[in-house]
Amino acid sequence: MSKLTQFQDFIRSNGKDLTGVDVPVVLSNEEAKLPELNFTFGWTIEIGVSEHEHGGHCPSGIKCGSASNAYDDANNKAKEYVSGQNSLFNDRFIKILGPDVAENFLIKDRGLKSAPETYVGSKVCYNCSGSGKQNCGSCHGSGSTSCSGCSGSGRNHVTRYENNRTVHTTETCSSCWGSGSKTCYNCSGSGKVTCRTCDGGGYLYFSYTIDGEAKRSTKWEYNTSDYHEWTSDYVKKTGLKIVHHLDDITEVDVKGALDGCTFIYAFKAKLPTLQFTANIDNVDTTLCFGGNKNSTHDAGGVYDPAVWSVAQKLAGGSKSNDKAALSTPAVKNIIEANETNTSIALLEENWVSSDIKDAVVSNYQTLVTQLKKQSVKGIAPKMIGSMFKFAFLFLTIGILFAVMYPTFAQETAYRMSVTQIPEWMLALVTMKFGLFGLPAWCNYLFIIGLFWLSYKGIQKWYWKNIGQGKIWLLALSLTLLVPHIGFTLYYNGIEVIQHTLEITNALMAASLLVGLYVVVIGTKLPNKWYTKIAGFIAGIGVYCGLHYGLFILNSRIGFIENHDRYPFEMLQSLRPGTLFMAENLIEWAMLTVIFAYFLTRRQFWLKAKTEVADYDSPVLLKSMNMEK
């Protein structure tokens, strides 16, 4: 089989695999070429002085007194190596390069280690000014610290319960016996500790070494007119890798300097090349194969018509066409290379031209935009409806809780609300009190730990990938709200136990509020508009029947004592609950907005992900930010 037939079959079979359609390529005018290239390699020996800090420990080396003297001595010695008076680094590089340059010219930048001389000097410690001592960090040099038990006041606030009332008083701090301060445990009251920077020596030591590095420069040039227009781009892309495809490498004389390099070598090489004329749809283009492995280096965009016949239907409004295009290997590879900013042979070797690539990417971006718009279509009215739903849900729960524990509900104004969180957090960070009876500085450990847990939890369990800014905002919000919610549930739970449960009032309130859900369900369940009307009427009938039954039952059991004022007394049973919800209006509104916003968005996101996943395209999920 001739090379022409071999490459023609190769292009056709690969084109069909990539695009799903036949690529009618006909090759002709096979032409062998052997362009000659010159490669020149050079190395420059760079010598520099490096500074190394050793703290209070004096290293071995040539003692020069001050650090500035050591630096000057090292630089003067480095100039000897640069001037050639001392050939240490040049000799080292020659040994690395070896006598047979043809086997070693692929050596890249190479470190030449350090010269044997090390110059040592010292400076007065900047932290202690040479005294070897520094102010104690615990007491800031005063020798005593504020008592953590009473925050320096000498007295502690005490709260206790007596005869069903809360009593507040103060008493002398048992930790400092009323003085408000303690002897610093870190410096034993002296106010000074050993300087950590110089370990108490008063001086910092520096060493200076002379380091060498061989840096390479490379250039190439044509030495013949027998080359192709693609050769320049090919050699620039492949660089020295092309050497593995070259034949007949011979050393030549170097003409001129190469970027001031000290060591310069040059090589002459020939690049075996085959060139064909490719005819696709009566349009001629050029294909070039170069090197011993017959690598394709310019395919002339032979796949353009076939790829575009599939890709032009992308984002045209047909889901089946979109799925077919995204499953086509060529289209898929182009999109993935663009989204991940990577290179593929399909583009690098010009099997598909840059114009087609740009058109494919443009259509894909249009598809992503269409899907993003569809994913949030109708979210606004859905979110408003969710706000009404959750508002009534939390209203029902709050009122039922309040009527079950009316005495507890009456005291709600005296408890900390969410509006007092900033004041509470300020007192926490200024260490005006310590959580759980621990020292006040432990507050920061709790805050940092809770923020870290919130941050990691959002990264792991939030239903979709979000930006760093949103993660930080949500983590900060949780850090503020979680302690409030936790302490509220804990302390209020303990307090609820001490109050009497009113079952009768709860049943009356439940009949008024929970019964309304029957009307909602009766309206929502039917599919047809006229059956919804019938369901609404039926729900009203059930609701009225429920309350008529309770009215009849009340005459015998006596839920409400004044039967003649039954409707009025029935509504009055809700009064403690409405007052309770009015006092907690901000918390009620916050819960409503949070649940409506996040649950609605999650519902829409999951629905959109299900639809996008149907395209069976991982890169589309990534573009839509739905990998998670």
N, C-alpha and C positions, 0 to 999 in steps of 0.2 A: 504494500500500500504506500503510495507516494505521500510526501508531507502535505501536499495540497489537499488530497482526499482525506487524510487523517485529520487535519485541522477543520475541514469543512464538516465532517461528521461530528467532531468534538463541539463545534459551535451550535450545530442544529440540535443535538441531543441535550446539551446543557441549556439551550434557549427554551426548549419545550419544558424541561424540568423546572426552570425558574419562573416561566411566565404562564405555563399551562396551555400555550398555543404554539403552533409550528413557527419556526423562524426560517423563512425561505432564503437562506444565505447561499450564494454561489461564488466560490473563490476562483480567481484566475490570475494570470501574470505573476507567477511565483518568481521571486528574484532574490538571490543570495548576495549578501553584502558582508564586508569584513572591515568595519571602521576601526581605526587605530586611535587609542586614547593614551594620554600621558597623565600619570598621577604623581604628584609631588607631596612628600611628607616631611614635616620639619618639627623639631622640638626646641623649645626655649627653656633654659634652666632659670627658674625664679627662686630667689633666696630672700627670706624674710625673718624678722625677729618676733618671737612669740613670748608673751608675758604669762606667768603662772603665779597665782596667789596661793600662799601656804598658811595664812593666818599667823598664829603665834609660834608655829613650828619652823625652825631654821633648817632648810635643806642643805645637802652637800653641794659643793661647787666652789667656784672662785669667788672669794669674799671681796666685795668692792666698796663696802661702806654703805652709802645711801643707795636707794633704789634707782635714783636718776643716774648715779655714776655707773651702776651695773648696766642700765639700759644703754648708756653711751658706749661703754666698752663692748657690749654685744654688737651694736651697730657698726663700730669701727672694725671689728673682726669680720662681720658680714661683708664689708666692702672689699676685704682681701679675697674672699671667695668669688665675688662678682668680677673683680679685676683680673682674675686668673693667677694671682700670686699663690693661691692655694687651690689645687684642682680636685679637691675632695669630691664635690658633688658631680663634676663632669666624669670623674673616674667611676663613680658609682653607677651613673647612667650608662656608660659604655658597657659595663659588665651586664646590665639588664638587657640592653639592646642586642648584645652578642655580636660575634664576627659575621654571622650569616644574616644580613639585614632582610633578605627576601622572606625569611620565616618569621620575622618579628615586627614587620612594619605596621601591623595592626595594633600595636601597643598604643593605648590611649593615655590620658593624663596619669602620671605615676608619681606618688610621693617618694622622696629620696631620704626620708628620716631626718634626724637632727645631727648636727656636728657634735663632737665629743665635749666641747667646752660648754659649761653652764655658769652663768654669771649671777651672783646672789647679792641682793641689797635689801635694806629695810627702810620702813617709814614709821613715824610716830602714829600710834593707833588713833584713828579719827573718832572712835567712840568714847574713849576714856582720856584722850589727850596725854597719854603716856603714864597715867597714874596706876593703871591696872585695876581700877575700881569704877563701878558705875552705879547710878541710882537704882535702888530696888524697884522692880516693876510692880510689885504687889502693893507697896505703901507709897510709891513715888518719892522715896527719900525721907519720909516723915518718921519712919520707925513704928508707926501704928496704922491699923486699918479700921475702917468703920465696921461695927458689929453687924453681921449679916442677919442676925436674929431679929433686930429691931430697926435695921437700916440707919443706925447711928443716933436714933432718938432717945435711947435708954428705956423706952417703954413700948409695950406691945398692946395692940387692940385685941380685945377678947370678946367673943360673941357666945352666948349660951341661952338656952331655952328654960324658962321658969314659968310654971303656971299658965301654959299656953300663950306665952308672950316671949318676944325676943329681947334680950337685955344686952346692951353694948357698954363696955367699960374698958379701962386700961389698967395695966399692972407693970411693975418693974421687970425689965428683961432679965431672965435667969442666966443668960449667956455672958453678959458684960456687967451684971449687977448694977445697972443704971448708968454706967459711965459712957456708953455709946461707942466705945472703941476697944480694940484689943491690940496687944503687942504683935507686930508682924512676925509670922512664923517663918518667913523666907529669909529675912536678914537678922532675926533675933533682936530687933529693935535698933540696930545700928544705922539703918537707912542705906547701907552700901552693900554691894555684892561683887564677886569677882567678875571682871569684864569678860563676856563670852566671846567677843570678837578677837581679842589677843590672848585669851586664856590667862590673863593677869600679868603678862610679861610687859605690857606697855608698848610693844612694837609689833608691826606686821611685816612679814618677810615675803619677798618676791624673787622669782628666778626668771632668767631670760635665756631662751634657747634659740639657736640659729637653725632654721628648717629650710629644706630644699624641695622643689617640686618641678617635674618635667611636664610642660604643657605642650600639646600637639596642635599643629595647624596643618590643614590639608587643602590642596587645590587640584583641579584636573583641567585638561584642555584637549581640544581636538587637534590631531596632527595630520588630518586628511580631509578632503572634501567629500569623501564617500560616507556620508552619515545621513540620518533621517531627522526630520524636524522634531520628532518626539524624543530623541536621544537625550537632549539637555534636561528635560523634565524627569526623565527616567533616572539619570545618574544623580540628579539632585535628591530625588526621593529615596533611592536605595543607598546612596553614599558608598561606604567601603564594603557593603554587602555584595556589591557587584563583582568584587574580586573573586568570589567563589565561582563565578560563571565565566571567568576570563581564561583565555589560552595564551600561551607564549609570553609569559611575563619575563621581561629582560631589564636589567639595570641600565640606566642611561645617565649621561652627564647632566648635572643640574645647571640650569641657566638662571642666573639672578638669585636674589635672596627671597626667602619666604617669611614675610612678617617678622624679620629680624631674628629668625631662628638660629640657634647655635649649631645644631646637627640637622643636616638636610640630606634626604635621599629621594631618588625619582625612579619611576618604573614605567615601562612602555607595555601596553597590553592591547590585544585585539578582541573585539566583541563580535562573535558569529551571529549573524542576523538573517532572518527570513522576512520578506515583505510580500504581502498579497493584496490584490484588489478584490474587495468584497462588494457584490451587487445585491442590494436588498430593495425590492419594489422599484426596480429600474433606477436606483440611485447608487452611485459608486462611492465607496469609502476605502480607507486604507487600514490594514491590520498589520501589526508588526510583532514578531516573536524574536526574543533575543536571549543569548546565553546558552550554555550547554544543556540546561534543563528545558529549553524551549518554552520559557515562561512568556505569557502574553503581557505585553507592556503597553499596547494601545490597540483596543479593539474597535475603535472608530464608532462607538455607539450602535453596534449592530442589533442590540436588543431594544432600541428606542421604540420602534413601531409596535412590537409585541407587548412591551411593558405598558405603553401608553394606551393600548386598546383595552387593557384591564383597568388601569389606574384612572382613566378619565371618567369612569362611572362612579368613582369614589365620592361620597357626599352628594350624590345626585337625587337622593330621596328614597332610594330602594335599599332596604336593609339586606336583602339577599345579595345585591351587587356589592354592597360595602363589605359583607362577610367574605365574598369570593375574592375581592381585591386584597383584603387584609391577610388572607390565607395564601396568597400568591408569594412564593419565596422572594422574588426580586423586589416587589413592593414592600414586603415585610422587612427585608434587610435594609432597604433605603430608609424607611421610617425609624427603625431601631438605631441605625447609625446616626441619624440626625438627632434623635431624642437623647442618646447616650454620648454624643459627641465623639464617636469612634470612627475608624476607617474600615472599609471593606474593599475587597478586590473588585467587586462589581463597579465601584465608582473610581477607585484608584487606577484601575487599568482601563477605564473608559468603556466598559461593556455597555454602560448606560451613561449618556452625556449629562453634563451639569444642568442643562435646560430641562430635561425630562425629570431629573432628580428634584429640581426646584418645584416643578409642576406637581409632582407626586406629593411632596411635603406640603404644598399650599392646599391641595385638596384634602389632605389628612387633617390639617389644622382647621379647615372649614367643618369637617365632620366632628372634630372635638368640640368646636364652638356650638354646633347644633345640639350635641348631646348634653352639653352643660346647660344650655337654655331649657331643654326638655326636662332635665333633672330637677329644676326648681319651678316648673310651670304649675301654677295654682297653689304655691306654698303660702302666699299672703292670706287668702281667705281661710285656708286650712288652719293657719296659726291663730287667726282671730277667733275661729270657732273653738280651737283648743283652749284659748284663754278663758272663754265663757265656761267651757266644760270643767276645767280645773278650778276656776274661781268658785263655781257652785259646789264642786266636790270638797274643797277645803273649807268652804263656808259650812257645809253640812257636818263635816267632821268636827270643826271647831265648836259649832253650836251644840252638837250632841255631847261633846266632852264637857262643855261649860254647864249644861243643864244637869248632867250627872253629878258634877262637883261644883255646885253654885258658890259655896264659901271660898273654894280655891279660886274660882273665876273672879270673885270680887276683889281679891288681893293682887290681881295681875298688874295693876298700875305701879306697884311697889317693887316689881322685879326688873332686872336689867333687860332692856330691849336691844334690838339689832342696831339702833341708832347710837347706842353707847359703846359699841365695839371699838371705834377709834380711841375713845377716852381710856377704855380698858387696856388696849394694846399699848398706848403711850405709857401708862403706868407700868405695864409689864416690861417694856424695853428700857425704861428709866430705872428699873429695879426698885420700885417703891414697895414691892412685896415679892415673895418667892412662892412659886407654885408648889403645892403639896408639902409645904413646910421645909423645903430645901433652900440652900443659899440662893440669894437673888440672882447671882451670875448664872445659875443653872437655867434661868429663863431662856437665855440665848441658845443653849443646847436644845431645849424643847422646840424653839422657833425654827432653828436651822434644820433640826431633824424632821419636823413636820413638813417644812417646805420641800426638803429632799424627797420624802416619801410621796408627797403630792405630785412633784415633778415626775418622778419615776412611774408613779401610778397612772398618770395621764398618758405618758409615752406608751405604756404597755396596754392599758385597758380602754383608752378612748377609741371610739369605733372607727375613726379614720385618721389618716396622717394630717397633722396641722403644722403650721409654721412655728418657729421658736418663740416669736412674740406672743402668739396665742397660748402656747404652753406655759410661758412664764406668767401671763395674766391669769390663767385658770389656776395655776399652782398658788399664786399669791392670794387669789380669792378663797381657795380652800383653806389656806393657812389662816386666814382671818375668820372664816365661818365655822370650820370644824370645831375649834375649842368652844365657841359660843354654843353650838348645837349640842356638843357632848356634855358640857357643864349644865346646860339648861335641862336636858333630859335626865341627867343624874339627880340634880338637886330638886327639880320639880317632881320627879318620880318619887323621891323620898317624902316630899311634902304631900303629894296626893294621897299617899297611904294613910296619912293622919286625918283625912277629911271623910265625911260620911257620903256614901254613894246613894243618889236619888234615882231609883229605877223608874218610878212612875213618871217623873218629868221627862226622862229620857225616852220612854215609850211614846208619850204625847208628841214630843218634838220629832221623833223618828217618823211618826205617822204623817206629819205635815211635810217634812222635807224629803225623806226617802221615797215616800209615795209618789212624788213628782217624777221619779225615774220611770215609773210605770207608763206615764204619759209619753215620756221621751222614747222609751223602747217601742211602745206601740206605734209611734210615728216613724221611727227609723227603720225598723225591720222590713216592712213591705217595700217592694221594688217599684211598683207603679204609683203614679201620683194620686190616682183616685183611691187606691188601697191605703196610701199614707193618710189621707183624710179620714178614712174609715178607722184606721188604727188610732188616730188622734182622738176621735170621738169615743172609741172603745176605752182608751186610756183614761179619758176624763170620767167616763162612766164607772170604771173600776175605782178610781180615786174617790169619787163622790160616794160610791157604795161602801168603801172602806170606812170613811168618816161617819156615814150614817149608822153603820154597824156599831162603831165605837160609841156614838151618841146613845143608841138604844142600850148598849151594854153598860154605859156609865150610870144609868138610872138604877141598875141593880148592884153594881160593884162599887161605884163611887170613886172613879179616878179623880174626878173634879168634884169638890164638895158642893158648890153652888150650881146645881144642874140647870137652873133657869138662865144662868149666865155662861152656859157651856162654850159657845163660840168665842166669847171675849176671854174667858179664862184659858181656853185652849191657846189662843195667840199670846196671852201673857206668859205662858210657859216658855216661850222663846226669848223672853226679855233678857234673862241673864246671859244667854248665848250671844244675842246681838250686841250687848254692851261689851262682852268679852272680845268679840271680833273687832269691834270699833277700837278698842285699846290696842289690839294687835294688827291694825290695818296694814302697816308697812310690811310686817312678816308675811301676812296673807298675800299682799300684792307681789312680794318677792318670790314666794313659792309658786304663785300662778305663772309669773313671767318665765321663771327658770324652767319649770316643767313644760310649759307650752312651747318655749323656744327650742330647747334641746331635744325633747321627744319628737316634736314635729320634724325638725331637721334630720334627726336620725331615721325617722320613718321614710322620708323622701330619699335620703342617701342610700338606705338599704334597697329601696325599690329601684333606684337608678343603677346601683351596682349589679342587681340581678339582670337588668336589661343590658348593661354594658358587657357583663360576663358572657352573655349569649353570643357576642361577636367572637369569642374564643381568641382574644388577642391580649397577651400580657402587657404589651407596650401601650395599648389603649387604656388599660386599667391604670398604668403608671401616669399617662398623660392626664387622666381624669382624677389623679390622686386617690385611687381606690385600691392600691395593692393590699392594704391592710384588711 
